Amino acid sequence: MSTTKEGHIINLSQKGQATIPKKLRQKHDIEPGSRVRIRENEQGEIIIEPLPSLEEFRGVATTSKRGTDILHEERTVDEKRSQRLERTTE
């Protein structure tokens, strides 16, 4: 591997595999087992993009509580709200 001002130059293995330089793996938190997307842009350049892990996605969409626990809590809140509404209409 060599480094130029345009980027890193690496060799492909017999199987077509390339190693992402350690400095870039560390900078972008790419660890063994991580996933990356490889695509070609409109200019014909090959782009390698790190993908978030499932744990990172999980933190975006939910809390540490299980979905069923959240559902039970919401049902309890709805039930109490319904009881209050019934009392005010009597």
N, CA, C and O of each residue as an XYZ file, in Angstrom:
360
protein
N       0.852     -1.178      0.000
C       0.000      0.000      0.000
C       0.891      1.231      0.000
O       1.939      1.271      0.644
N       0.445      2.225     -0.736
C       1.115      3.518     -0.708
C       0.052      4.610     -0.626
O      -1.115      4.395     -0.952
N       0.480      5.765     -0.189
C      -0.451      6.870     -0.007
C      -0.002      8.049     -0.868
O       1.173      8.415     -0.891
N      -0.961      8.627     -1.566
C      -0.703      9.824     -2.355
C      -1.665     10.898     -1.882
O      -2.520     10.643     -1.033
N      -1.527     12.100     -2.429
C      -2.459     13.165     -2.022
C      -3.870     12.865     -2.504
O      -4.827     13.415     -1.960
N      -4.032     11.995     -3.526
C      -5.359     11.617     -4.019
C      -5.978     10.488     -3.211
O      -7.182     10.255     -3.315
N      -5.194      9.783     -2.410
C      -5.732      8.697     -1.606
C      -4.757      7.558     -1.449
O      -3.563      7.704     -1.710
N      -5.269      6.427     -1.022
C      -4.461      5.241     -0.772
C      -4.474      4.342     -2.004
O      -5.511      4.171     -2.645
N      -3.329      3.776     -2.328
C      -3.231      2.814     -3.422
C      -2.990      1.454     -2.790
O      -2.011      1.254     -2.071
N      -3.899      0.515     -3.068
C      -3.796     -0.814     -2.480
C      -3.821     -1.858     -3.586
O      -4.284     -1.593     -4.695
N      -3.326     -3.031     -3.278
C      -3.338     -4.144     -4.225
C      -4.528     -5.044     -3.944
O      -4.916     -5.228     -2.791
N      -5.104     -5.602     -4.993
C      -6.177     -6.579     -4.850
C      -5.574     -7.969     -4.717
O      -4.550     -8.279     -5.325
N      -6.224     -8.794     -3.916
C      -5.784    -10.180     -3.789
C      -6.222    -10.964     -5.027
O      -6.913    -10.429     -5.894
N      -5.820    -12.220     -5.103
C      -6.214    -13.093     -6.221
C      -7.730    -13.211     -6.305
O      -8.281    -13.406     -7.388
N      -8.404    -13.094     -5.165
C      -9.873    -13.198     -5.126
C     -10.560    -11.855     -5.366
O     -11.787    -11.778     -5.296
N      -9.803    -10.804     -5.644
C     -10.394     -9.491     -5.866
C     -10.673     -8.742     -4.581
O     -11.416     -7.760     -4.593
N     -10.095     -9.180     -3.472
C     -10.327     -8.541     -2.184
C      -9.338     -7.396     -1.958
O      -8.180     -7.466     -2.368
N      -9.815     -6.353     -1.304
C      -8.984     -5.203     -0.962
C      -9.098     -4.951      0.531
O     -10.162     -5.153      1.117
N      -8.022     -4.517      1.142
C      -8.030     -4.187      2.562
C      -8.147     -2.680      2.721
O      -7.362     -1.921      2.153
N      -9.136     -2.255      3.497
C      -9.294     -0.827      3.789
C      -8.170     -0.446      4.761
O      -8.013     -1.100      5.793
N      -7.392      0.590      4.457
C      -6.283      0.966      5.335
C      -6.740      1.201      6.779
O      -7.827      1.722      7.029
N      -5.886      0.805      7.710
C      -6.196      0.882      9.134
C      -6.616      2.287      9.564
O      -7.557      2.440     10.343
N      -5.933      3.298      9.069
C      -6.249      4.686      9.441
C      -7.698      5.029      9.079
O      -8.388      5.686      9.858
N      -8.157      4.596      7.917
C      -9.538      4.860      7.501
C     -10.526      4.008      8.293
O     -11.603      4.484      8.653
N     -10.165      2.743      8.568
C     -11.056      1.887      9.371
C     -11.260      2.489     10.748
O     -12.380      2.502     11.260
N     -10.199      2.984     11.348
C     -10.309      3.592     12.679
C     -11.120      4.883     12.620
O     -11.977      5.117     13.472
N     -10.857      5.710     11.634
C     -11.550      6.997     11.498
C     -13.054      6.809     11.342
O     -13.835      7.605     11.864
N     -13.469      5.756     10.624
C     -14.885      5.541     10.329
C     -15.496      4.400     11.136
O     -16.581      3.916     10.812
N     -14.795      3.971     12.193
C     -15.277      2.905     13.087
C     -15.681      1.648     12.327
O     -16.723      1.058     12.611
N     -14.876      1.243     11.377
C     -15.116      0.004     10.639
C     -14.299     -1.083     11.313
O     -13.069     -1.065     11.277
N     -14.996     -2.029     11.926
C     -14.347     -3.109     12.653
C     -14.573     -4.420     11.917
O     -15.433     -4.498     11.039
N     -13.800     -5.465     12.270
C     -14.044     -6.767     11.634
C     -15.513     -7.162     11.791
O     -16.076     -7.059     12.881
N     -16.117     -7.606     10.715
C     -17.528     -7.970     10.739
C     -18.459     -6.820     10.377
O     -19.651     -7.031     10.151
N     -17.915     -5.590     10.320
C     -18.724     -4.445      9.913
C     -19.133     -4.601      8.454
O     -18.522     -5.348      7.690
N     -20.174     -3.881      8.095
C     -20.645     -3.924      6.716
C     -20.386     -2.586      6.042
O     -20.498     -1.527      6.660
N     -20.038     -2.655      4.759
C     -19.861     -1.457      3.950
C     -20.643     -1.639      2.658
O     -20.866     -2.759      2.199
N     -21.047     -0.536      2.093
C     -21.726     -0.558      0.788
C     -20.706     -0.134     -0.259
O     -19.985      0.847     -0.078
N     -20.652     -0.888     -1.362
C     -19.793     -0.525     -2.478
C     -20.703     -0.215     -3.651
O     -21.547     -1.026     -4.033
N     -20.519      0.982     -4.221
C     -21.367      1.389     -5.341
C     -20.539      2.221     -6.302
O     -19.444      2.679     -5.977
N     -21.089      2.403     -7.492
C     -20.456      3.246     -8.490
C     -21.291      4.514     -8.642
O     -22.509      4.436     -8.802
N     -20.647      5.683     -8.594
C     -21.397      6.926     -8.750
C     -21.528      7.287    -10.232
O     -21.061      6.547    -11.098
N     -22.161      8.419    -10.517
C     -22.434      8.833    -11.896
C     -21.158      9.057    -12.702
O     -21.160      8.913    -13.925
N     -20.080      9.405    -12.028
C     -18.805      9.650    -12.709
C     -17.999      8.364    -12.922
O     -16.892      8.407    -13.459
N     -18.555      7.219    -12.502
C     -17.862      5.944    -12.667
C     -16.876      5.626    -11.556
O     -16.119      4.661    -11.656
N     -16.879      6.435    -10.487
C     -15.981      6.186     -9.362
C     -16.593      5.133     -8.443
O     -17.809      5.088     -8.258
N     -15.750      4.302     -7.879
C     -16.206      3.292     -6.921
C     -16.197      3.928     -5.539
O     -15.177      4.458     -5.097
N     -17.341      3.870     -4.857
C     -17.514      4.492     -3.541
C     -17.707      3.385     -2.504
O     -18.491      2.459     -2.713
N     -16.992      3.487     -1.393
C     -17.159      2.549     -0.275
C     -17.709      3.345      0.896
O     -17.083      4.301      1.354
N     -18.891      2.944      1.386
C     -19.555      3.666      2.476
C     -19.771      2.735      3.671
O     -20.351      1.660      3.515
N     -19.312      3.133      4.863
C     -19.618      2.321      6.051
C     -21.115      2.350      6.326
O     -21.753      3.392      6.174
N     -21.682      1.214      6.730
C     -23.095      1.134      7.095
C     -23.219      1.075      8.605
O     -22.385      0.454      9.263
N     -24.246      1.710      9.173
C     -24.446      1.626     10.624
C     -24.744      0.186     11.031
O     -25.327     -0.584     10.268
N     -24.335     -0.155     12.238
C     -24.620     -1.494     12.756
C     -26.086     -1.582     13.176
O     -26.760     -0.560     13.303
N     -26.573     -2.789     13.388
C     -27.950     -2.976     13.842
C     -28.162     -2.321     15.201
O     -29.246     -1.809     15.482
N     -27.131     -2.336     16.046
C     -27.252     -1.708     17.360
C     -27.463     -0.209     17.217
O     -28.238      0.380     17.972
N     -26.781      0.421     16.252
C     -26.960      1.859     16.035
C     -28.361      2.160     15.518
O     -28.973      3.146     15.927
N     -28.878      1.312     14.613
C     -30.241      1.485     14.124
C     -31.241      1.316     15.251
O     -32.208      2.072     15.339
N     -31.021      0.329     16.116
C     -31.949      0.043     17.198
C     -32.099      1.247     18.112
O     -33.204      1.549     18.562
N     -31.012      1.933     18.388
C     -31.069      3.095     19.260
C     -31.857      4.242     18.665
O     -32.390      5.075     19.398
N     -31.937      4.297     17.358
C     -32.669      5.370     16.697
C     -34.166      5.170     16.819
O     -34.914      6.128     17.014
N     -34.602      3.926     16.705
C     -36.035      3.659     16.572
C     -36.726      3.258     17.866
O     -37.956      3.255     17.917
N     -36.004      2.931     18.883
C     -36.661      2.408     20.076
C     -35.877      2.771     21.327
O     -34.837      3.425     21.260
N     -36.389      2.340     22.451
C     -35.691      2.522     23.718
C     -35.214      1.152     24.172
O     -35.348      0.168     23.445
N     -34.663      1.090     25.364
C     -34.202     -0.199     25.870
C     -35.372     -1.089     26.279
O     -35.192     -2.286     26.507
N     -36.563     -0.514     26.373
C     -37.741     -1.306     26.741
C     -38.162     -2.180     25.572
O     -37.940     -1.837     24.410
N     -38.765     -3.298     25.890
C     -39.321     -4.153     24.848
C     -40.601     -3.523     24.318
O     -41.295     -2.794     25.027
N     -40.897     -3.817     23.066
C     -42.096     -3.269     22.436
C     -43.360     -3.617     23.184
O     -44.266     -2.789     23.284
N     -43.443     -4.845     23.719
C     -44.657     -5.241     24.437
C     -44.817     -4.453     25.728
O     -45.939     -4.138     26.124
N     -43.707     -4.129     26.390
C     -43.781     -3.315     27.612
C     -44.327     -1.921     27.297
O     -45.171     -1.395     28.023
N     -43.841     -1.340     26.220
C     -44.320     -0.015     25.811
C     -45.802     -0.084     25.475
O     -46.565      0.804     25.855
N     -46.214     -1.122     24.770
C     -47.616     -1.284     24.400
C     -48.503     -1.389     25.637
O     -49.556     -0.755     25.695
N     -48.090     -2.182     26.627
C     -48.869     -2.314     27.863
C     -48.996     -0.967     28.584
O     -50.067     -0.622     29.083
N     -47.893     -0.211     28.632
C     -47.940      1.101     29.276
C     -48.912      2.030     28.554
O     -49.690      2.741     29.191
N     -48.865      2.020     27.249
C     -49.759      2.880     26.468
C     -51.217      2.464     26.646
O     -52.099      3.320     26.717
N     -51.475      1.177     26.718
C     -52.844      0.709     26.935
C     -53.352      1.154     28.301
O     -54.516      1.530     28.441
N     -52.490      1.112     29.300
C     -52.868      1.562     30.638
C     -53.217      3.045     30.615
O     -54.215      3.460     31.204
N     -52.399      3.839     29.938
C     -52.662      5.278     29.821
C     -53.989      5.499     29.112
O     -54.784      6.336     29.541
N     -54.244      4.760     28.031
C     -55.511      4.889     27.289
C     -56.714      4.514     28.155
O     -57.759      5.162     28.107
N     -56.547      3.470     28.933
C     -57.645      3.016     29.792
C     -57.975      4.072     30.840
O     -59.147      4.352     31.092
N     -56.952      4.656     31.450
C     -57.181      5.701     32.454
C     -57.837      6.928     31.820
O     -58.717      7.553     32.412
N     -57.396      7.259     30.616
C     -57.979      8.391     29.905
C     -59.451      8.123     29.617
O     -60.284      9.014     29.781
N     -59.778      6.917     29.193
C     -61.172      6.560     28.918
C     -62.020      6.649     30.181
O     -63.155      7.123     30.131
N     -61.484      6.200     31.310
C     -62.217      6.262     32.578
C     -62.478      7.717     32.971
O     -63.571      8.040     33.436
N     -61.495      8.594     32.791
C     -61.685     10.017     33.111
C     -62.764     10.631     32.233
O     -63.597     11.405     32.704
N     -62.740     10.277     30.948
C     -63.743     10.808     30.030
C     -65.150     10.325     30.385
O     -66.118     11.078     30.276
N     -65.252      9.082     30.803
C     -66.561      8.546     31.198
C     -67.101      9.296     32.411
O     -68.297      9.579     32.478
N     -66.242      9.620     33.363
C     -66.665     10.331     34.574
C     -67.131     11.737     34.250
O     -68.084     12.235     34.850
N     -66.467     12.375     33.309
C     -66.854     13.757     32.985
C     -68.136     13.825     32.176
O     -68.786     14.871     32.151
N     -68.516     12.749     31.519
C     -69.747     12.748     30.730
C     -70.954     12.281     31.551
O     -72.084     12.346     31.067
N     -70.737     11.819     32.761
C     -71.856     11.330     33.593
C     -72.588     12.453     34.262
O     -73.550     12.215     34.992
